[in-house]
Amino acid sequence: MKTIRIANGQGFWGDSIDAPIQLVERGQIDYLTLDYLAEITMSIMQKQKSRDPQAGYARDFLYVVDRVIDKCVANGIRIIANAGGVNPQACLVAIREIVKRHGLEGKVRIATVAGDDIMGSLDSLLADGIELNNMETGEPLSAVRDRVQSANVYFGAAPIAEALNQGAQIVVTGRCTDTGLALGAMIHEFGWALDDFDLMAAGTIAGHIIECGAQTTGGNCQYDWKSIPELWDIGYPIVEVSEDGTFVVTKHEGTGGRVSVHGVTEQLMYEMGDPHNYITPDCVADFTTIKLADGGENRVCVSGIKGAPATPFYKVSLSYSSGYKAGGGLIYSWPEAYEKARAADAILRKRLDALGLKFDEILTSFIGVNGTHEGLGGEPSPDLAEVLMRVAVRGNNKAAVERFGKEIAPLALNGPPTVTYFASGRPKAEEIIAYWPALIPKTAVKPRVEVITA
């Protein structure tokens, strides 16, 4: 039975830039997937593109292509990445230059998957009665239309498979599902029917297991984390997928980390809603049907997965401006560190009130006391070595937020004693980008696949 090896070398934009190189150089793989995008990333890229028409994609991807292109071409390794962000075409142009520099002109086929960016079509869609209401609140998009920064549809695996069917060796997409990067390769390799929903679900879950990179191979693992070996050289995940939809989760031999049933289970729970209904553009996967088994050292076997038909909708990720924020802090040292920090917070709040500054929210966290477990109750030990008082505000009045930023540092001299950590400067007002999830009928948008020979 045919089997392919799909490795994922990025879990987010900012993940290890050397992980993809490790995956290509330290063992055999057939596909290298790279997941760069998140909701906030799209708005950042949209701003970059507004300032520079040739920007708006994950530039880290160019470093990866430059490092691995020769070996990928020589060994037939295909690359699938959502690095295109809001400008897949500009990303393609940059890749072509790398291909030429490596003397591979005419030997590499590159595909882009676009059509997900509907920013320029919002008004016409609204006029056609597609309301794009907020999935969580029910509010109409018209409530924030004038503040929308980006709008992107989550496409699935089908356009990726189409690009591979046309001979693409590098596929660059805009917004698509994280799971679709891997599933697209499986559909292409095995000829899976798009309406075989058990297979679609199996491929979706395989993609979900590897989408967060080393989180599957021991990184950020709760279970027995102290015993996980060589995290400094952690191996990134690989799925060995068979055409019947069963697969093995593993990593390259000789790399750090650990692949275990416990670790894979933790990753399966990531971003989980209803486990019976994990909805993607390709299918609805039932996570309760997954069977995991220990397949030996650093090998977990996965089988039994069931799926159901996809919905008639794509999810849309929109972002919009929602005011301003600023945050800063001071560290107070022993003795009475917590008491000093609380006193400083009270002084700051009275000062802000005296200045007439109004905010939608003021939030104080005492790092070392309640910063990660706020609200659990109970008083901390009275002999804490140090406490970081961190205060943040948010509101629509940018001037008020900016003035708040000038009120923290003065506490070094006009508040409780033993302050440090104020040399980082005044906190600056930053724009808040809020998230607006919506649904759009699949009939209203269509992915565009373009394949060229570089």
C-alpha positions in Angstrom: 0.0 0.0 0.0 1.3 3.4 -1.0 2.6 5.6 1.8 3.9 9.2 1.8 5.8 11.2 4.4 4.6 14.7 5.1 6.6 16.9 7.5 5.6 20.3 8.9 8.3 22.8 9.7 6.4 25.8 10.9 3.7 26.2 13.5 3.4 29.9 13.3 5.0 33.0 11.8 8.1 33.3 14.1 8.7 29.6 14.7 12.2 28.2 14.3 13.6 29.2 10.9 15.9 26.2 11.0 13.2 23.6 11.5 12.4 23.2 7.8 16.0 22.8 6.9 16.4 20.1 9.5 13.4 18.3 8.1 14.9 18.3 4.5 18.4 17.5 5.5 18.1 14.9 8.3 15.9 12.3 6.8 13.6 11.3 3.9 10.3 13.2 3.3 8.0 13.7 0.3 6.3 16.9 1.4 7.3 19.9 3.5 4.4 22.0 4.8 4.8 25.3 6.5 2.0 27.0 8.4 2.7 30.8 8.9 -0.8 32.3 9.3 -3.0 33.3 12.2 -5.9 35.8 12.4 -3.8 38.7 13.7 -1.1 37.9 11.1 -3.5 38.7 8.2 -4.1 42.2 9.5 -0.4 42.8 10.0 0.3 41.7 6.4 -2.5 43.8 5.1 -0.9 46.9 6.7 2.5 45.9 5.2 0.9 45.7 1.8 -0.8 49.1 2.2 2.7 50.6 2.7 4.5 48.5 0.1 2.6 46.8 -2.8 5.3 44.1 -2.9 4.9 43.2 0.8 2.2 41.3 2.7 3.6 37.8 2.8 5.8 35.8 5.2 9.3 36.8 4.2 10.8 34.1 6.4 9.6 31.7 3.8 12.2 33.1 1.3 15.0 32.1 3.7 13.6 28.6 3.8 13.3 28.3 0.0 16.8 29.6 -0.4 18.2 27.0 2.0 16.3 23.9 0.8 15.5 24.5 -2.9 18.5 22.6 -4.3 17.9 19.5 -2.2 14.1 19.6 -2.7 14.5 19.7 -6.5 17.1 16.9 -6.4 15.0 14.6 -4.2 11.5 15.5 -5.5 10.4 17.1 -2.2 7.4 19.3 -2.7 6.8 22.4 -0.6 3.3 23.6 0.5 3.0 26.8 2.5 0.4 29.4 3.3 3.2 32.0 3.2 1.4 34.1 0.6 -0.6 35.9 3.2 -2.4 38.7 1.5 0.0 38.8 -1.5 0.7 35.4 -2.9 1.7 36.9 -6.2 4.5 39.0 -4.7 5.7 36.0 -2.8 5.8 34.0 -6.1 7.9 36.8 -7.8 10.4 36.7 -4.9 10.6 32.9 -5.1 11.4 33.1 -8.9 14.4 35.2 -8.1 15.7 32.6 -5.7 15.2 29.9 -8.3 17.2 31.9 -10.8 19.9 32.5 -8.3 20.3 28.8 -7.8 20.5 28.1 -11.5 17.2 26.2 -11.6 15.4 28.4 -14.1 12.9 26.4 -16.1 13.1 23.5 -13.7 10.7 24.5 -10.9 6.9 24.8 -11.2 5.4 27.2 -8.7 1.7 27.6 -7.9 -0.3 30.3 -6.1 -3.7 29.8 -4.6 -5.5 33.1 -4.3 -9.1 34.4 -4.2 -9.4 34.2 -0.4 -8.8 38.0 0.1 -12.3 39.5 -0.2 -11.4 42.9 1.3 -12.2 44.6 -2.0 -15.5 42.8 -2.4 -17.1 43.4 1.0 -19.5 46.1 -0.1 -20.7 44.2 -3.1 -21.2 41.1 -0.9 -23.2 43.0 1.6 -25.3 44.6 -1.2 -26.0 41.0 -2.4 -27.4 40.1 1.0 -24.4 38.2 2.3 -24.4 39.8 5.8 -21.2 38.4 7.3 -22.7 38.5 10.7 -20.4 37.9 13.7 -20.6 34.1 14.4 -20.3 34.7 18.2 -22.4 37.8 18.7 -24.8 37.9 15.8 -23.9 41.6 15.1 -24.0 42.7 11.4 -20.7 43.6 9.8 -22.1 47.0 9.1 -21.5 47.8 12.8 -17.7 47.9 12.1 -17.5 48.1 8.3 -15.7 51.4 8.3 -13.0 49.9 10.6 -12.3 46.6 8.8 -8.6 46.0 8.2 -8.6 42.6 6.5 -11.1 39.9 5.3 -10.0 36.4 4.2 -11.8 33.2 3.4 -10.5 29.9 4.7 -10.1 27.7 1.7 -9.5 24.0 2.1 -7.4 21.3 0.5 -9.0 21.1 -2.9 -7.1 24.0 -4.6 -3.8 22.8 -3.2 -4.5 19.3 -4.7 -5.4 21.0 -8.0 -2.1 22.9 -8.0 -0.1 19.6 -7.3 -2.1 17.9 -10.0 -0.8 20.5 -12.4 2.8 19.7 -11.5 3.5 22.3 -8.9 6.6 21.7 -6.8 6.1 24.7 -4.6 2.5 25.7 -3.7 2.0 29.1 -2.0 -1.4 29.9 -0.7 -3.2 32.8 1.0 -5.5 32.0 3.8 -6.4 28.4 4.0 -7.0 25.9 6.8 -3.9 24.7 8.6 -5.1 21.1 8.0 -5.6 21.7 4.3 -1.8 22.0 3.7 -1.3 18.3 4.4 -4.6 17.1 3.2 -4.1 18.6 -0.2 -1.0 16.4 -0.7 -2.9 13.3 0.3 -5.7 14.0 -2.1 -3.2 14.5 -4.9 -1.1 11.4 -4.1 -3.9 8.9 -3.5 -6.6 10.3 -5.7 -9.0 10.5 -2.8 -12.5 11.5 -3.8 -13.5 14.8 -2.2 -16.8 13.2 -1.1 -15.1 10.3 0.7 -15.5 12.0 4.0 -13.9 9.3 6.2 -10.7 9.8 4.2 -11.1 13.6 4.2 -11.5 13.4 8.0 -8.4 11.2 8.4 -6.3 13.6 6.3 -7.7 16.5 8.2 -6.7 15.0 11.6 -3.3 14.1 10.3 -2.9 17.7 9.3 -4.2 18.9 12.7 -1.7 16.8 14.5 1.4 18.3 12.8 0.1 21.8 12.2 1.6 23.3 15.4 5.1 21.9 14.7 7.1 20.7 17.6 4.1 20.9 19.9 3.4 17.3 18.8 7.0 16.1 19.3 7.4 17.1 23.0 7.5 20.9 22.9 5.0 22.6 25.3 4.0 19.1 26.5 2.4 18.8 30.0 2.9 15.1 30.4 6.3 14.2 32.0 7.9 17.2 30.4 11.1 16.9 32.5 12.0 13.6 30.9 11.7 14.7 27.3 15.2 14.6 25.8 17.2 17.2 24.0 14.6 19.9 23.5 17.4 22.2 22.2 17.5 19.9 19.1 13.8 19.0 19.0 12.6 17.1 15.9 9.6 18.4 14.0 6.6 16.2 13.2 6.2 13.8 10.3 3.1 11.8 9.3 3.5 8.6 7.3 0.2 8.4 5.6 -1.2 5.3 3.8 -3.8 5.5 1.1 -6.4 3.8 3.3 -6.3 6.9 5.6 -4.3 5.3 8.5 -1.1 7.0 9.4 1.9 7.1 11.8 3.1 10.2 13.6 6.9 10.3 14.0 10.0 12.4 13.6 13.5 12.0 12.2 15.8 9.7 14.0 18.6 11.3 16.0 16.5 14.4 16.8 15.4 15.5 20.2 11.9 15.5 21.7 9.5 12.7 21.9 6.5 11.4 19.9 4.1 9.6 22.3 0.4 8.8 22.6 0.2 11.4 25.5 1.8 14.1 23.3 -0.3 13.4 20.3 -3.4 13.4 22.5 -2.5 16.9 23.9 -2.1 18.2 20.3 -5.5 16.7 19.3 -7.1 18.8 22.1 -5.6 22.0 20.7 -8.3 24.6 19.6 -10.9 21.9 20.1 -14.6 22.8 20.2 -17.2 20.0 19.8 -15.1 16.9 19.3 -17.9 15.2 17.3 -18.0 18.1 14.8 -14.6 19.5 13.9 -15.7 21.6 10.9 -13.4 22.4 8.0 -14.1 23.3 4.3 -13.4 19.7 3.4 -15.4 17.7 5.9 -16.7 17.5 9.4 -14.3 15.2 11.4 -15.3 13.2 14.4 -12.4 13.3 16.9 -14.2 10.8 19.2 -13.5 8.0 16.6 -9.7 8.4 16.6 -7.8 5.4 17.8 -4.2 5.9 19.0 -1.7 3.2 19.5 2.0 3.0 20.5 3.9 2.0 17.4 7.3 1.8 19.0 9.9 4.4 19.9 8.7 7.8 18.6 5.9 6.3 16.6 2.1 6.7 17.2 -0.3 4.8 15.0 -3.6 6.5 14.2 -6.7 4.8 12.7 -10.5 4.5 12.8 -11.3 8.1 11.9 -14.8 8.9 10.7 -16.1 12.0 8.9 -19.3 13.6 7.6 -20.1 15.9 4.7 -18.8 19.5 4.7 -21.1 22.4 5.3 -22.1 24.8 2.4 -20.1 27.6 4.0 -16.5 28.8 4.2 -15.4 30.6 7.4 -14.2 34.2 7.0 -11.6 35.8 9.2 -12.1 39.6 9.4 -10.1 42.0 11.5 -11.0 45.6 12.5 -9.7 48.5 14.5 -11.0 48.5 18.0 -9.3 51.3 19.9 -5.9 51.5 21.5 -4.0 49.9 24.3 -0.8 50.4 26.3 0.8 48.4 29.1 3.9 48.7 31.3 5.3 47.5 34.6 7.6 47.9 37.5 9.3 45.2 39.6 9.2 45.5 43.4 11.7 43.5 45.4 11.7 41.9 48.9 10.8 42.7 51.6 7.0 43.2 51.3 7.2 43.0 47.5 3.5 42.2 47.0 2.4 44.9 49.4 4.5 47.5 47.6 3.2 46.4 44.2 -0.4 46.7 45.4 0.3 50.2 46.9 1.8 51.3 43.6 -1.2 50.2 41.6 -3.5 52.1 44.0 -1.4 55.2 43.6 -1.4 54.9 39.8 -5.1 54.5 39.6 -5.8 57.6 41.8 -3.4 59.6 39.7 -5.2 58.5 36.5 -8.5 59.4 38.1 -7.2 62.8 39.2 -6.1 63.5 35.6 -9.6 62.7 34.4 -8.4 59.9 32.1 -11.2 57.4 31.2 -10.6 53.9 29.8 -12.8 51.0 28.8 -10.7 48.8 31.0 -7.8 49.0 33.4 -6.2 45.6 34.2 -3.5 45.0 36.7 -1.6 41.7 37.0 0.9 40.9 39.7 3.3 38.6 38.0 4.6 36.1 40.5 1.3 36.3 42.4 -1.7 36.0 40.1 -0.5 36.8 36.6 -1.4 33.4 35.1 -4.0 32.2 37.7 -5.9 35.4 38.4 -9.1 34.8 40.4 -8.2 31.5 42.0 -8.2 33.2 45.4 -5.9 32.9 48.3 -3.1 35.2 49.4 0.5 34.6 48.3 3.4 33.9 50.5 4.4 37.1 52.3 8.1 36.6 51.6 8.1 36.7 47.8 11.5 37.7 46.4 10.0 40.0 43.8 6.7 40.9 42.1 6.2 42.5 38.7 3.2 44.9 38.8 1.9 45.1 35.2 -0.8 47.6 34.3 -2.6 47.8 31.0 -5.4 50.0 29.7 -7.5 50.0 26.6 -9.9 52.6 25.2 -10.9 54.6 22.1 -9.3 57.8 23.2 -5.7 57.6 21.9 -4.6 60.7 23.8 -5.7 59.2 27.1 -3.9 55.9 26.4 -0.8 57.9 25.5 -1.0 59.9 28.7 -1.3 56.7 30.7 2.1 55.7 29.3 3.7 58.6 31.0 2.4 57.8 34.5 4.2 54.5 35.3 7.8 55.5 35.4 7.3 58.4 37.9 6.3 55.7 40.5 10.0 54.9 40.7 10.5 58.0 42.8 7.0 58.9 44.0 5.8 55.5 45.1 6.9 52.6 47.3 10.6 51.7 47.5 12.8 49.1 45.8 11.7 49.6 42.2 13.5 48.2 39.2 12.7 47.4 35.6 11.7 50.9 34.6 14.4 51.6 32.0 12.5 50.0 29.1 10.8 53.4 28.5 7.3 54.7 28.4 4.7 52.3 27.0 3.3 53.5 23.7 -0.3 53.4 22.5 -0.8 50.6 20.1 -3.8 50.0 17.9 -6.1 47.1 18.9 -7.0 44.8 16.1 -10.1 42.8 17.0 -11.3 39.5 15.4 -14.6 39.1 13.6 -15.5 35.6 12.5 -18.2 35.1 9.9 -19.6 32.6 7.3 -19.9 33.0 3.6 -21.6 30.6 1.1 -19.1 28.6 -0.9 -21.0 29.7 -4.0 -20.0 33.3 -3.4 -16.2 32.9 -3.7 -13.9 30.7 -5.7 -10.2 29.9 -5.2 -7.9 30.8 -8.1 -5.0 28.5 -8.9 -2.1 29.7 -11.1 0.9 27.5 -12.0 4.0 28.8 -13.7 7.4 27.4 -14.6 10.0 29.6 -12.9 
